[in-house]
């Protein structure tokens, strides 16, 4: 121990000065002797030393560091002349370079790179935005305009409209829910994106540039067309982004369609351009207001940039097909289907859709959130129910049960509407964050179910609901609100498991158990739907037996019950299809695991056991009260199908995959949406319906692949003796591989092992 006033000073080293040497080979040789999972830690290398290794005066960490012999002007300024005349080929090339940087960040932002690595590396844009221009006339490359109109007029109009497009995207994304550095980087580095200037000024500049270009006879026609289509794309893209939430009223896809039409000739003319690499520099990072280390410049190929732009425009067009509200189930299906596209729609599309889903307590700008919530309840658990029809405006006597019911249901709406809407909006997150969010919200819905159960007890007395008496059982009530909350929770439970396959969270040796758990949740959900259907049938019988109801009202009630039964039947068919397919894959993987031909993720893990892996996979569900978590011993026994022979397991797999194919065919026949024959005004969202059908057909292809794999294993099992290993090799296609027909269904590729000569 040292006294409080004593400071230990490192002793100076005496001897020869240190001579650096390359230890890469020695370090690699030493590291190769370590086992997987083994850690090496020097007790004397503390956190203080680790932080001290991050030196301020290091060019890798400090963007303002100026090397010895380098003067300030050379360090901060480039010798590139923004006033020099450019050829038409160079103008085309520079426009395409800027487009690639724009798509990489300020439109897509999907790679999470900041502006300092892309657009803000452009010397032309840096001169436009610094010093900060107060008017559009101030935004020039230089105080003395270039003598070349191609630079001072055409390129300037293109660059300014590009900056304004970035501003519109930034304004929309920054107001919605997103993840910094994952989806979008909002840092502007003390630069203004011309947000105070109206879009009409940029349109004027683009029109002037286009008119001047048309008058030039000394420019090759192909190059004129190439520049013209790029200016036209800028014009249309600005107009499309400027629509924003007004699309709810205009329903205008013309601007995005014009952008798509211009991308065709733009793609064909890319080869005409001549890039100017020296027009981009990392030195600009030294002038930006930033607290992060310098980062390398990000370059995206023209092919990738144009492909992304085409997807963005097409997603924006298809998104408008779902703006006609036709019921809660149809709306949720449309949102989920659109946002499940591969690749996932860009962050701009997802944030715009967030705003369209709910704004000012309205769904799609027209449907109140209360109607959205009550429509879901009427569709699943409360068709033609007094609980949804009671209104304090109709009954003003506080002692009247209908008045009390209305007050209770208003309280329910205020408590449950936001979590319910969030279950739809969370689909707008990136897929990793979506699953993570579901792991949190399922806990919230577990608490909401308890609150709904208490409210059900109060409403049961007010509505005088008669119980159902089952044979030899106690009287049972419907508990509609808590049943609906339980349904929402089971849906999230299933999505968490299925997205685990999509995100490649599970190792190959975990696939049998996770498909068993998926089947377990589906069977639990099916039992719950049967309970809801039982009480709905009983409510319909009571309604038919009740006297004094008017004919018009009876027809309306009949329609409500018909829609409810139809929705429950569709749910049953869909979940049954998932259940059967999960059973088939579970059984197939059990046999492959038993014979030790399933490829393992890694060598045996010294710090992992089956119990620990089960606990980490079930961690989101441990606090859930209902459904109860399956104990590990039961899970291990059921997942391994202990006591069943290989032949019986494969027969189980064959029957299950046959049922799955039939169920998926029925699901496909039911269609993506609940159609209302009386509603002929709303157009069917064809693009979204095509995506949904394609997803269902991919699942059916996976069913066929599973059938073939089962037959191969059966033949190999019949050909081998009791003690001989199966002459098979197995590959589990990764997500994104063409052999992986669907992200949620990891169908193994089973084939005979090739004999080695």
Secondary structure, 3 states (H helix, E strand, C coil): CCCCCCCCCCCCCCCCCCCCCCCHHHHHHHHHCCCCCCCCCCCCCCHHHHHHCCCCCCCCCCCCCCCCCCCHHHHHCCCCCCCCCCCHHHHHHHHHHHHHHHHHHHHCCCCCCCHHHCHHHEHHHHHHHCCCCCCCCCCCCCCCCCCCHHHHHHHHHHHHHHHHHHHHHHHHHHCCCCCECCCECCCCCCCCCCCCCCHHHHHHHHHHHHHHHHHCCCCCHHHHHHHHHHHHHHHHHHHHHHHHHHHHHHCCCHHHHHHHHHHHHHHHCHHHCCCCHHHECHHHHHHCCCCCCCCCCCCCCHHHHHHHHHHHHHHHHHHHHHCCCCCHHHHHHHHHHHHCCCCCCCHHHHHHHHHHHEECCEECCCEEHHHHHHHHHHHHCCCCCHHHHCCCCCCCCCCCHHHHHHHHHHHHHHHHHHHHHHHHHHHHCCHHHHHHHHHHHHHHHHHHHHHHHHHHHHHHHHHCCCCEECCCCCEECCCHHHHHHHHHHHHHHHHHHHHHHHCCCCCHHHHHHHHHHHHHHHHHHHHHHHHHHHHHHHHHHHHHHCCCCCHHHHHHHHHHHHHHHHHHHHHHHHHHHHHHHHHHHHHHHHHHHHCCCCCCCCCCCCCCCHHHHHHHHCHHHCCCCCCCCCCHHHHHHHHHCCCCCHHHHHHHHHHHHHHHHHHHHHHHHHCCCCCCCCCCCCCCCHHHHHHHHHHHHHHHHHHHHHHHHHHHHHHHHHHCCCCCCCCEEEEECCCCCCCCCECCECCEEEEECCCCC
